[in-house]
Amino acid sequence: MVTYFLLCGAALRRARAARWGLGPADTGIRGRRRPAGSRRRARPPEIDPARIFRLTARALDSNNYHMRNGRKREAAAPATRDDGSVERWCEEFEHTCRDRGIRVTPQRLAVYRTLAEDLSHPSADQVYARLHPAMPSLSLATVYRILESLEGEGLIRRVSTLDGVGRFDANLDFHQHLVCRVCGRMTDFEEASLARIRVPRSAAPGFTAEGLDIRIIGLCDACRDSAGKAGRS
């Protein structure tokens, strides 16, 4: 029995030596010499745990850097209307809701006021993020329902975007939007001549046009300056 185990151990060492190209001097077993001119197979590189730790820490720190930058950008205060139109719009909103038999709840009024104040045309998630600290009981699902109902009543408008995320606008006056193709910034723009665009009946037979949504796509000042600096560097 002891001889059997010794033979098995020797066979295992020979197999390992053949795999890594080791000779008798490397394994301590007696066997055939390596043929002249044959190459010894290279051993796999040693793994340095300290180096792996340094690389991992560097990658995590880089990821945290981008996350910190992202949080700083998200925390930037949005541009707001300060021309007195917000209060007038909110009063008209309340009167219109009462005339139509729509309940003017604090949540519904808060959502509408957020859209009226915010010039960035916020999404449902952004509206929720701005209202939740002051209204902890307000849920994201409720914000979505309010926005859908207000849009259905024609009290707000949904604005088309480049990334497909729904954004909303309380300004119902005819206007267009300047959309930055890099950062997605959206700015109101008014050009009276664009309101006179008509769809020929021959071009769309049987279709009745009810509205006009025009996006003018380009670069905002900040993204244009960044692109210019990157090109010069």
C-alpha positions as CSV (number, residue, x, y, z in Angstrom):
1,M,0.0,0.0,0.0
2,V,2.8,2.4,0.9
3,T,4.5,1.6,-2.4
4,Y,1.2,2.4,-4.2
5,F,1.0,5.9,-2.7
6,L,4.7,6.6,-3.4
7,L,4.2,5.7,-7.1
8,C,1.1,7.9,-7.3
9,G,3.0,10.8,-5.7
10,A,5.9,10.4,-8.2
11,A,3.4,10.2,-11.1
12,L,1.7,13.4,-9.9
13,R,5.1,15.2,-9.7
14,R,6.1,14.0,-13.2
15,A,2.8,15.3,-14.6
16,R,3.2,18.7,-13.0
17,A,6.8,18.8,-14.3
18,A,5.7,18.0,-17.8
19,R,3.0,20.7,-17.6
20,W,5.4,23.5,-16.5
21,G,8.5,22.2,-18.4
22,L,10.5,21.5,-15.3
23,G,13.5,19.1,-15.2
24,P,14.6,16.7,-12.5
25,A,16.6,19.3,-10.8
26,D,13.5,21.5,-10.4
27,T,11.2,18.7,-9.1
28,G,13.6,16.5,-7.1
29,I,12.4,13.4,-9.0
30,R,14.5,11.3,-11.3
31,G,13.4,11.0,-14.9
32,R,14.4,11.5,-18.4
33,R,16.5,14.5,-19.3
34,R,15.0,17.3,-21.4
35,P,15.9,16.9,-25.0
36,A,18.7,19.2,-26.2
37,G,17.4,22.5,-27.7
38,S,14.0,22.2,-26.1
39,R,12.6,25.2,-24.3
40,R,11.4,25.3,-20.7
41,R,7.9,26.6,-20.5
42,A,7.7,30.0,-18.7
43,R,6.2,30.0,-15.3
44,P,3.1,32.2,-14.8
45,P,3.9,35.7,-13.5
46,E,3.8,36.1,-9.7
47,I,0.7,38.0,-8.5
48,D,1.6,41.0,-6.3
49,P,-1.3,41.5,-3.9
50,A,-0.1,45.0,-3.0
51,R,-0.1,46.0,-6.7
52,I,-3.7,44.7,-7.1
53,F,-4.8,46.7,-4.0
54,R,-3.2,49.9,-5.4
55,L,-4.9,49.5,-8.8
56,T,-8.3,48.7,-7.2
57,A,-8.0,51.7,-4.8
58,R,-7.1,53.9,-7.8
59,A,-10.1,52.7,-9.8
60,L,-12.5,53.2,-6.9
61,D,-11.1,56.7,-6.2
62,S,-11.6,57.6,-9.9
63,N,-15.2,56.3,-9.8
64,N,-15.9,58.3,-6.6
65,Y,-14.4,61.3,-8.2
66,H,-16.9,61.1,-11.1
67,M,-19.8,60.5,-8.7
68,R,-18.8,63.5,-6.6
69,N,-18.7,65.6,-9.7
70,G,-22.1,64.3,-10.8
71,R,-23.6,65.1,-7.4
72,K,-22.2,68.7,-7.6
73,R,-23.7,69.2,-11.0
74,E,-27.1,67.8,-9.9
75,A,-27.1,70.1,-6.9
76,A,-26.8,73.2,-9.0
77,A,-29.8,75.5,-8.5
78,P,-32.1,75.7,-11.6
79,A,-32.9,79.0,-13.2
80,T,-36.2,80.4,-12.1
81,R,-38.7,82.9,-13.3
82,D,-38.7,86.2,-11.4
83,D,-40.9,88.4,-13.6
84,G,-44.0,88.1,-11.5
85,S,-45.7,85.7,-13.9
86,V,-45.5,82.7,-11.5
87,E,-48.1,84.1,-9.1
88,R,-50.3,85.1,-12.0
89,W,-50.1,81.6,-13.6
90,C,-50.8,79.9,-10.3
91,E,-53.9,82.1,-9.7
92,E,-55.1,81.3,-13.3
93,F,-54.4,77.6,-12.6
94,E,-56.6,77.6,-9.5
95,H,-59.4,79.4,-11.3
96,T,-59.3,77.0,-14.2
97,C,-59.2,73.9,-12.0
98,R,-62.3,75.1,-10.1
99,D,-64.2,76.0,-13.2
100,R,-63.5,72.4,-14.5
101,G,-64.3,70.8,-11.3
102,I,-60.7,69.7,-10.6
103,R,-59.7,69.6,-7.0
104,V,-56.9,72.0,-6.1
105,T,-54.9,69.9,-3.7
106,P,-51.7,71.1,-2.1
107,Q,-49.8,68.4,-4.0
108,R,-51.3,69.4,-7.4
109,L,-50.6,73.1,-6.7
110,A,-47.1,72.4,-5.6
111,V,-46.3,70.4,-8.7
112,Y,-47.7,73.2,-11.0
113,R,-45.8,75.9,-9.1
114,T,-42.6,74.0,-9.5
115,L,-43.1,73.9,-13.3
116,A,-44.0,77.5,-13.4
117,E,-40.9,78.6,-11.5
118,D,-38.4,76.3,-13.1
119,L,-37.0,77.5,-16.5
120,S,-35.2,74.2,-17.1
121,H,-38.4,72.3,-17.9
122,P,-37.9,69.6,-15.2
123,S,-38.8,65.9,-15.5
124,A,-41.0,64.0,-13.1
125,D,-38.0,62.8,-11.1
126,Q,-36.7,66.3,-10.8
127,V,-40.0,67.7,-9.7
128,Y,-40.2,65.0,-7.0
129,A,-36.7,65.6,-5.8
130,R,-37.4,69.3,-5.3
131,L,-40.7,68.8,-3.5
132,H,-39.9,65.8,-1.4
133,P,-37.9,67.6,1.3
134,A,-40.8,70.0,2.0
135,M,-43.5,67.3,1.4
136,P,-42.1,64.0,2.6
137,S,-45.5,62.2,2.2
138,L,-45.5,63.0,-1.6
139,S,-44.5,59.9,-3.6
140,L,-43.0,59.7,-7.1
141,A,-46.0,57.8,-8.3
142,T,-48.2,60.7,-7.2
143,V,-46.0,63.2,-9.1
144,Y,-46.4,61.1,-12.2
145,R,-50.1,60.9,-11.9
146,I,-50.5,64.7,-11.3
147,L,-48.3,65.5,-14.3
148,E,-50.3,63.1,-16.6
149,S,-53.6,64.5,-15.4
150,L,-52.5,68.2,-15.9
151,E,-51.2,67.4,-19.3
152,G,-54.4,65.6,-20.2
153,E,-56.3,68.7,-19.1
154,G,-54.1,71.0,-21.2
155,L,-52.8,72.9,-18.2
156,I,-49.2,72.0,-18.9
157,R,-47.3,70.7,-21.9
158,R,-44.9,67.8,-22.4
159,V,-41.7,68.8,-24.1
160,S,-39.9,66.4,-26.4
161,T,-36.2,65.9,-25.6
162,L,-33.2,64.2,-27.2
163,D,-32.9,61.5,-24.6
164,G,-36.5,60.5,-24.6
165,V,-37.1,61.6,-20.9
166,G,-40.4,63.4,-20.5
167,R,-40.0,67.0,-19.4
168,F,-42.8,69.5,-18.7
169,D,-43.5,73.1,-19.2
170,A,-46.2,75.4,-17.6
171,N,-45.7,78.1,-20.2
172,L,-48.6,77.5,-22.7
173,D,-47.8,80.6,-24.8
174,F,-46.5,79.8,-28.3
175,H,-42.7,79.4,-28.1
176,Q,-39.9,77.2,-29.2
177,H,-37.1,75.5,-27.4
178,L,-33.3,75.7,-27.8
179,V,-31.9,72.3,-26.8
180,C,-28.2,71.7,-26.2
181,R,-27.2,68.4,-27.8
182,V,-24.4,67.9,-25.2
183,C,-25.8,68.7,-21.8
184,G,-29.5,68.7,-22.7
185,R,-30.2,72.2,-21.4
186,M,-33.5,73.6,-22.7
187,T,-34.2,77.3,-23.1
188,D,-37.4,79.0,-24.2
189,F,-37.2,80.9,-27.4
190,E,-39.8,83.0,-29.3
191,E,-39.9,83.6,-33.0
192,A,-43.2,84.9,-34.3
193,S,-42.5,83.8,-37.9
194,L,-42.4,80.1,-36.8
195,A,-46.0,80.3,-35.7
196,R,-47.1,80.9,-39.3
197,I,-45.9,77.5,-40.5
198,R,-48.8,75.6,-42.2
199,V,-49.1,72.0,-43.2
200,P,-50.5,71.7,-46.7
201,R,-53.5,69.4,-46.9
202,S,-52.0,67.7,-49.9
203,A,-48.9,66.7,-47.9
204,A,-51.0,65.2,-45.0
205,P,-54.4,64.2,-46.3
206,G,-56.9,63.5,-43.6
207,F,-54.6,64.9,-40.9
208,T,-55.7,67.8,-38.6
209,A,-52.8,69.7,-37.1
210,E,-53.5,70.9,-33.6
211,G,-50.1,72.2,-32.4
212,L,-46.5,72.9,-33.3
213,D,-43.6,71.7,-31.3
214,I,-40.3,73.0,-32.6
215,R,-36.9,72.2,-31.2
216,I,-33.8,74.0,-32.3
217,I,-30.8,71.8,-31.5
218,G,-27.3,73.2,-31.1
219,L,-24.7,74.0,-28.4
220,C,-25.2,76.2,-25.3
221,D,-22.6,78.8,-24.3
222,A,-21.0,76.6,-21.7
223,C,-20.7,73.5,-23.9
224,R,-19.5,75.6,-26.9
225,D,-16.7,77.1,-24.7
226,S,-15.8,73.7,-23.4
227,A,-15.6,72.3,-26.9
228,G,-13.4,75.2,-28.0
229,K,-11.0,74.8,-25.1
230,A,-10.7,71.0,-25.8
231,G,-10.0,71.7,-29.5
232,R,-7.2,74.2,-28.6
233,S,-5.5,71.9,-26.1
